[in-house]
Amino acid sequence: MSTRNLSFNLFVILAVLLAMDAYVYFALQKSINRSKAKTWLRGLYLVCVLAGYIGFYYLYTYFVNKPLHPDFLPNLFVGFFFSFFVFKLLLIVFFLAEDILRLLGLSIEFFKNLISGNGAKTTVPGRRTFIRQTGLFLAAIPFSSMLYGVARGKYDFRVNRMKLLFENLPEAFEGFRVVHISDIHSGSFDREDAISRGIELVNAENPDLICFTGDLVNNDSREIIPFIENFKKLSAEHGVYSTLGNHDYGDYKSWDSPEAKEKNMELLYQYQEEMGFKLLNNENAIIEKNGQHIGIYGVENWGNRPFPQRADIDSALKGAEDVSFKVLMSHDPTHWEKRILKHPTHFDLTLSGHTHGMQFGVEIPGFKWSPIKYIYPQWAGLYKKASQLLYVNRGFGFLGFPGRVGIWPEITVIDLHKSVA
C-alpha cells in the first residue's frame, strides 16, 4: 500500500471515529438533565475517548511498522480501543433508532398542526430515559467482557479433553494421547510467564504426541526468539510435529528483497528445529509402537484465496500410503471440506486451526456461536463427515484484537481408542 493511500485511509478512519465520538457525546449530554451527572459523564467520556485514540495510535503504528513484539501497556490500549469502539457502535444503534422515531413523531406533529390550522409549531421531544439506560446497559456487556478478555482472557488457557473411537486403530495405540495446539502467534505475546503456564498445562497431560498446526508467528520469524526456550520444554514420548500456517510465510510484511523473505523462511525452519519441532512440509512421519504403526502427515497451508494454496497431499503420502491409520495436519479447515474429503486417500483424523473462533463468541452446553461461523462452516471443535473426523483448535495465542471473549485459548487432548465393530 502506498504512503498516499495509507494517509487517505487514515484520514477517512479518523473522520469516522470523530463523527462517532461527537454523536455519542452529544446524545449522552442531551439524555441527562442533572448538571452534576452531566459534568461527571462528560469527563468520563472524554477520558475514554482519549484512551481510545491512544489505542488507535498504537494499532496504526503496529500496522505500519509491524514490530516483533508489543508491550503489555500498548496492547492494553489497543484492546481498549476495540472495546470502546464496540461500546459506541451499540450506543449509536440505540440513539439512531430513537432519533429516527423522534424525527418521525416530529414530522407527524408538524403536519397535524398544519392541517388543523394550529400553525406549524412543534415541540422537539426529549430523549427517553428508558432508551438511554437500556442502550448503556446492553453496550456495557460486551465492553466489560472485552476489557476482561484483554486483561485476562487471552491467557485463560482451557484444556479440552475427548475420546475418539476408530475401528481401524492398531491395538498397540489403544489410549494413545495426542495433544493438539495451533496458532501460537508469538509476535502478539506480552507475558512470558503466561506462555510458560500454557506449556506446563500441555506437559501435564503426559502426551504421547504433540501436533502443532501452524502460525508460529505473525509476520517475522524472529518473533519466536524470546520464547524458544519456553517451547523447547514441550515434551512427548513420540515427539512434537508441526506444519506451516498462512502467517508463517512472511506474506504480510514488506521485505527489502526476495532474498530477505527467503532468509526469513530459513530462520523459521531453524527456530522450529531448535525448539524440537519436526516440521512436516508436505511430508509424513511413521509412529511405531510394539511393531504397529500410525501415520502422521503434514501439509503446507491451503485456504481460499488470497490465502496460500501450497498443500500437496500426494507428496505428503509418499512412502506411507499403506499405513492403516492416518492423522493429517492442515492449518486451514477449509482444506478439509474442499480437498481432503474429496481425496481418494482416507484420513481418519484431520487437525486444523486458523480461525481462532474469531476470539469472540459464546460457548455454553448445547450452544456454540461466533461470527466466524458465517465464513468458516468448520470453525471450532469436532466435525464428522462419513467416517472422517476434523478437529479445529481455537488457538493458543491471539492476533489483531489482543484479547479473547468467550472463545478461550485452547489445548486439545485427544485420546485414541479402538471401537468395537
C-alpha positions in Angstrom: 0.0 0.0 0.0 1.4 3.4 -1.0 2.0 6.2 1.5 -0.6 8.3 -0.2 -3.3 5.6 0.0 -2.3 4.9 3.6 -2.7 8.6 4.6 -6.0 8.8 2.8 -7.3 5.7 4.6 -6.1 7.1 7.9 -7.9 10.3 7.3 -11.2 8.5 6.5 -10.9 6.3 9.6 -10.2 9.3 11.8 -13.1 11.2 10.3 -15.5 8.3 11.0 -14.2 7.9 14.6 -14.5 11.6 15.3 -18.1 11.6 13.9 -19.0 8.7 16.1 -17.5 10.3 19.2 -19.3 13.6 18.6 -22.7 11.9 18.0 -22.5 9.7 21.2 -21.1 12.6 23.2 -24.0 15.0 22.4 -26.6 12.2 22.6 -25.5 11.4 26.1 -25.4 15.0 27.1 -29.0 15.6 26.0 -30.1 12.5 27.8 -29.1 13.8 31.3 -30.7 16.8 32.9 -28.8 17.0 36.2 -25.7 19.2 35.9 -23.5 17.2 38.2 -24.2 14.0 36.4 -23.7 15.7 33.1 -20.3 17.1 34.2 -19.2 13.6 35.5 -20.3 11.9 32.4 -18.6 14.4 30.1 -15.3 14.0 31.9 -15.5 10.2 31.9 -16.4 10.0 28.3 -13.6 12.3 27.3 -11.1 10.2 29.2 -12.4 7.1 27.4 -12.1 8.9 24.1 -8.5 9.9 24.8 -7.6 6.3 25.8 -9.3 5.0 22.7 -7.2 7.3 20.4 -4.0 6.3 22.2 -5.0 2.7 21.4 -5.7 3.6 17.8 -2.3 5.2 17.6 -0.6 2.0 18.8 -2.8 -0.1 16.4 -1.8 2.2 13.5 1.9 2.0 14.3 1.7 -1.8 14.6 0.0 -2.0 11.2 2.6 0.2 9.6 5.8 -0.9 11.4 4.9 -4.5 12.4 7.2 -4.6 15.4 8.4 -8.0 16.5 6.7 -7.8 19.9 4.2 -5.5 21.7 4.4 -4.4 25.3 1.7 -5.0 27.7 0.6 -1.4 28.1 0.3 -0.7 24.3 -1.7 -4.0 24.0 -4.0 -2.8 26.8 -4.7 0.5 25.0 -5.3 -1.3 21.7 -7.7 -3.6 23.4 -9.5 -0.6 25.0 -9.8 0.9 21.5 -11.6 -2.1 20.2 -13.8 -2.5 23.3 -14.8 1.2 23.3 -15.4 1.1 19.6 -18.0 -1.7 20.0 -19.5 0.2 23.0 -20.0 3.3 20.9 -21.3 1.3 18.0 -24.1 -0.2 20.1 -25.0 3.1 21.6 -25.2 4.6 18.2 -27.7 1.9 17.1 -29.9 2.7 20.0 -29.6 6.5 19.8 -30.0 6.5 16.0 -33.1 4.3 16.2 -34.5 6.8 18.8 -33.6 9.8 16.6 -35.5 8.3 13.7 -38.6 7.7 15.9 -38.3 11.3 17.3 -38.0 12.7 13.7 -41.0 10.6 12.7 -43.0 11.9 15.6 -41.9 15.5 15.0 -43.0 15.2 11.3 -46.4 13.8 12.2 -47.0 16.6 14.8 -45.9 19.2 12.2 -48.4 18.0 9.6 -51.2 17.6 12.1 -50.8 21.1 13.3 -50.5 22.4 9.7 -53.7 20.6 8.6 -55.7 21.6 11.7 -54.7 25.3 11.3 -52.9 25.5 14.5 -49.7 26.6 12.8 -46.5 24.6 12.1 -45.2 24.9 15.7 -43.9 21.7 17.0 -42.1 20.6 20.2 -39.0 18.5 19.8 -39.4 15.5 22.2 -36.5 14.8 24.6 -34.6 11.6 24.7 -36.3 8.8 26.6 -34.6 7.8 29.8 -35.5 4.1 29.3 -33.9 4.0 25.8 -30.7 5.6 27.1 -30.5 3.3 30.1 -31.2 0.2 28.0 -28.6 1.2 25.5 -26.0 1.9 28.1 -26.7 -1.4 29.9 -26.6 -3.5 26.7 -23.5 -1.7 25.4 -21.7 -2.2 28.7 -21.9 -6.0 28.5 -19.6 -6.5 25.5 -17.5 -3.5 26.7 -16.7 -5.1 30.1 -16.4 -8.5 28.5 -13.8 -7.3 26.0 -11.9 -5.5 28.7 -11.7 -8.7 30.7 -10.6 -10.5 27.5 -7.7 -8.1 27.1 -6.6 -8.2 30.7 -7.1 -11.9 31.5 -9.0 -13.8 28.8 -6.2 -14.0 26.2 -4.2 -16.2 28.5 -7.1 -18.1 30.1 -6.0 -21.5 28.7 -8.6 -24.2 28.6 -7.8 -27.9 28.3 -10.5 -29.7 26.2 -10.3 -33.4 26.5 -12.1 -36.0 24.4 -12.0 -39.7 23.5 -12.3 -40.6 19.8 -13.2 -44.1 18.6 -11.8 -45.7 15.4 -12.4 -49.2 14.0 -9.0 -49.3 12.3 -6.8 -48.0 15.1 -4.0 -50.5 15.7 -4.3 -52.2 19.1 -0.9 -51.0 20.2 -2.2 -47.4 20.1 -5.2 -48.0 22.3 -5.3 -44.9 24.6 -2.7 -43.1 22.6 -2.8 -39.5 23.6 -2.4 -36.7 21.1 -2.2 -33.1 22.3 -3.2 -30.6 19.6 -2.2 -26.9 19.7 -2.4 -24.3 17.0 -1.9 -20.6 16.1 0.8 -19.6 18.6 1.2 -16.2 17.1 4.3 -15.4 19.2 4.5 -11.8 17.9 1.4 -11.0 19.9 2.7 -12.2 23.3 3.3 -9.7 26.0 3.8 -12.0 29.0 6.3 -14.8 29.1 5.1 -16.2 32.4 1.6 -16.8 30.9 3.2 -18.7 28.0 5.2 -20.9 30.4 2.0 -21.7 32.2 0.3 -22.8 28.9 3.3 -25.0 28.1 3.1 -26.5 31.6 -0.6 -27.4 31.0 0.4 -29.2 27.8 3.1 -31.3 29.5 0.8 -32.0 32.5 -1.3 -34.1 30.1 1.6 -36.5 29.5 1.1 -36.6 25.7 2.3 -39.4 23.5 2.4 -37.0 20.6 2.1 -33.2 20.2 0.8 -31.8 17.0 1.1 -28.0 16.2 -0.9 -26.9 13.2 0.7 -23.7 12.1 1.0 -19.9 12.6 4.0 -19.9 14.8 4.5 -16.1 14.2 2.5 -13.1 12.9 4.9 -11.7 10.2 8.5 -12.3 11.0 10.3 -15.5 12.2 12.3 -13.6 14.7 9.2 -13.1 16.8 9.6 -16.6 18.3 13.2 -15.9 19.6 12.2 -14.8 23.1 10.1 -17.9 23.5 12.3 -20.6 22.0 13.4 -21.8 25.4 9.8 -22.0 26.6 8.6 -24.1 23.7 11.7 -26.3 24.0 10.1 -27.6 27.1 7.2 -29.2 25.3 7.6 -32.9 25.8 6.0 -36.0 24.3 7.3 -39.6 24.0 6.9 -39.7 20.2 7.8 -36.1 19.6 6.4 -32.7 18.5 5.3 -32.3 14.9 4.3 -29.1 13.2 3.0 -27.7 9.9 3.0 -24.1 8.4 0.1 -21.7 8.6 -0.6 -18.7 6.3 1.2 -16.2 8.7 4.4 -18.3 8.7 5.4 -17.4 5.1 6.0 -13.7 5.8 3.4 -12.6 3.2 2.0 -9.8 5.4 5.3 -7.9 5.7 7.2 -5.8 3.2 10.7 -7.2 2.7 13.7 -5.3 1.4 14.3 -8.0 -1.2 13.1 -11.6 -2.2 16.3 -12.8 -0.6 15.4 -11.2 2.8 12.0 -13.0 2.7 13.7 -16.3 1.8 16.1 -15.8 4.7 13.1 -15.3 6.9 11.8 -18.7 6.0 15.1 -20.3 6.6 15.2 -18.8 10.1 11.7 -20.2 10.7 12.9 -23.7 9.8 15.9 -23.2 12.0 13.9 -22.0 15.0 11.4 -24.9 14.7 14.4 -27.3 14.8 15.9 -25.5 17.8 12.6 -26.0 19.7 12.5 -29.6 18.8 9.5 -29.3 16.4 9.6 -31.7 13.5 8.2 -29.7 10.6 6.3 -31.6 8.0 6.1 -29.7 4.8 4.0 -32.0 2.6 5.8 -34.9 4.3 5.0 -37.7 6.7 6.3 -39.5 9.8 5.6 -43.0 10.9 5.0 -43.6 14.6 5.9 -47.1 15.7 4.6 -48.9 18.8 5.0 -52.6 19.6 5.6 -53.3 16.0 2.4 -51.5 14.8 2.2 -48.1 13.1 0.2 -45.0 12.5 1.0 -42.2 10.0 1.3 -38.5 10.8 1.0 -36.4 7.7 1.6 -32.7 7.4 0.8 -30.4 4.5 1.5 -26.7 3.9 -1.2 -24.1 4.1 -4.2 -24.4 1.8 -7.1 -21.9 2.1 -9.5 -19.9 0.0 -7.7 -17.2 -1.9 -5.9 -14.9 -1.1 -4.5 -17.4 1.4 -1.6 -19.6 0.2 -2.6 -22.9 -1.5 0.6 -24.9 -1.2 -0.6 -28.2 0.3 0.3 -31.3 -1.7 -1.4 -34.3 -0.2 0.1 -36.7 -2.7 3.6 -35.6 -1.7 2.8 -35.9 1.9 1.6 -39.5 1.4 4.8 -40.7 -0.4 6.2 -43.8 1.2 3.4 -44.1 3.7 0.4 -44.7 1.5 -0.4 -48.1 3.0 -0.4 -47.2 6.7 -3.8 -48.2 8.0 -4.5 -45.3 10.4 -3.7 -41.7 9.3 -3.7 -38.4 11.1 -3.3 -35.3 8.8 -2.3 -31.8 10.0 -3.5 -29.0 7.8 -3.7 -25.4 9.1 -6.9 -24.1 7.4 -10.1 -26.2 8.0 -11.3 -25.0 4.5 -8.8 -27.6 3.1 -10.7 -30.5 4.8 -14.0 -29.8 3.1 -12.7 -28.7 -0.3 -9.8 -31.0 -0.9 -9.2 -33.6 1.9 -12.7 -35.2 1.9 -12.5 -35.5 -1.9 -9.1 -37.1 -2.0 -9.1 -40.8 -2.7 -7.0 -41.5 0.4 -8.9 -41.8 3.7 -7.6 -39.7 6.6 -9.1 -40.8 9.8 -8.5 -37.6 11.7 -7.5 -34.1 10.4 -6.2 -31.5 12.8 -6.6 -27.7 11.9 -6.7 -24.3 13.5 -6.6 -20.9 11.7 -10.0 -19.5 12.7 -9.2 -18.7 16.4 -13.0 -18.9 16.8 -12.6 -15.2 16.0 -11.5 -14.8 19.6 -15.1 -13.8 20.3 -18.3 -15.8 20.8 -20.5 -17.8 23.1 -19.9 -21.4 24.1 -22.3 -23.0 26.6 -23.5 -26.5 26.9 -25.8 -27.1 23.9 -25.0 -23.8 22.2 -21.9 -22.5 20.3 -21.8 -19.3 18.3 -19.3 -16.9 16.8 -19.5 -14.5 13.9 -16.7 -16.6 12.2 -19.2 -19.4 11.6 -20.6 -17.4 8.7 -17.2 -17.6 7.0 -15.9 -21.0 8.1 -18.5 -23.8 8.4 -16.0 -25.7 10.5 -14.7 -23.1 12.9 -14.1 -24.7 16.4 -14.4 -28.2 17.8 -15.1 -31.6 16.3 -16.8 -32.3 12.9 -17.6 -35.5 11.2 -18.4 -36.5 7.6 -18.8 -40.1 6.7 -16.1 -41.8 8.7 -13.6 -38.9 8.6 -13.1 -36.5 11.6 -11.9 -32.9 11.7 -10.9 -31.1 14.9 -10.5 -27.3 14.7 -8.4 -25.9 17.6 -9.4 -22.5 18.9 -5.7 -21.4 19.0 -3.0 -21.0 21.7 -2.4 -17.3 21.0 -4.2 -14.3 19.6 -4.0 -11.9 16.7 -5.3 -8.4 16.0 -7.6 -7.8 19.0 -5.3 -8.5 21.9 -7.8 -10.5 23.9 -10.4 -13.3 23.9 -14.1 -13.2 24.8 -16.0 -16.4 25.3 -13.6 -18.3 22.9 -10.6 -19.1 25.1 -7.1 -20.2 24.2 -7.2 -24.0 23.8 -5.1 -27.0 24.5 -6.8 -30.1 22.9 -6.3 -33.5 24.4 -7.4 -36.4 22.1 -7.3 -40.0 23.4 -7.4 -42.5 20.6 -9.4 -45.7 21.2 -10.3 -48.7 19.2 -14.0 -49.1 18.7 -15.7 -52.5 18.7 -17.1 -53.3 15.2 
